[in-house]
Amino acid sequence: MTERTVTAHSMPPAQLAHQLRDAITRLNRRVRQARPVGDLTVTQLSALTSIRLAGALTPRELADVERVQPPTMTKIVAKLEERGLVRRSPHPTDGRQVILAVTEGGRAVLDQFERVRDEWLAHRLAELNDADRETLHHAAEILQRLSRA
């Protein structure tokens, strides 16, 4: 009896979902390990990145983006503020709220983290052949669409 090869066309969506999730999780773990010396937690780094991407957020908006409870985000923001990576400013229309923004120091830390991680991944991608890099380019576009769904 011959074993049938499973292709993307014949693979059930649930099996493909498991395979993708596993690969993304493993790659993400490896990329996160490529980090400059520093004691920022993954959670703090994620929050700092979200603030930079948004330009400015209230703590509640940041908690929603990061999918954590507001009291948890309050602690994360306090640590980032203590290190001079974010600053609070009065909300322009709601005196009860504050706006969080990344400081110059916070941008420098993020730039360093991104540079180290990009270098690690670029080195691994350079080891692939052109066809594999082209496949990953298309996959990245699809994964971006899925992440926005």
C-alpha positions, -999 to 999 in steps of 0.1 A, spaced: 0 0 0 14 34 -9 13 64 14 -6 94 0 13 127 2 -7 154 19 -5 187 -1 -19 221 8 -48 213 -16 -58 181 1 -50 191 37 -80 198 59 -81 234 71 -79 223 107 -47 204 100 -32 233 81 -42 256 110 -24 234 135 7 232 113 8 270 107 2 278 144 30 255 154 55 269 129 46 305 137 49 298 175 83 282 171 96 309 148 83 336 171 100 320 200 133 318 182 131 355 170 122 366 206 153 348 218 174 370 195 175 401 217 200 426 229 210 427 265 182 442 285 156 433 310 124 443 292 99 416 294 81 404 263 49 419 276 66 453 281 82 452 247 48 443 231 31 472 249 58 496 239 56 485 203 18 489 203 21 525 215 46 533 189 25 517 161 -6 537 172 13 569 178 -5 574 211 -31 555 231 -50 557 264 -41 530 289 -75 515 283 -70 514 245 -36 498 251 -51 471 273 -76 464 246 -49 461 219 -27 439 241 -58 419 253 -50 423 290 -71 437 318 -67 474 326 -51 468 360 -24 446 344 -17 473 318 -14 499 346 14 479 361 31 475 327 28 512 318 42 521 353 73 500 347 78 515 312 73 551 325 97 544 354 124 535 329 117 566 308 104 547 278 68 562 278 53 594 290 18 604 300 2 635 287 -32 650 295 -60 638 271 -70 667 249 -108 663 255 -112 641 286 -96 654 317 -100 620 334 -78 603 307 -42 604 298 -24 597 265 6 574 264 34 581 239 68 565 234 98 587 244 130 591 225 146 565 248 117 541 241 122 545 204 159 538 207 152 506 227 126 494 201 150 502 173 177 482 189 154 452 196 141 453 160 176 456 145 188 425 164 157 405 156 157 415 119 194 406 116 188 372 131 159 364 108 176 380 77 206 357 83 183 326 83 165 338 52 197 344 34 204 306 38 172 298 18 171 295 -20 152 322 -41 121 300 -46 117 295 -8 122 332 -1 95 340 -28 72 315 -12 77 331 22 71 365 7 37 354 -5 30 336 28 38 368 47 13 387 27 -14 361 34 -6 360 71 -9 398 73 -44 395 57 -53 368 82 -40 388 111 -64 417 102 -94 395 98 
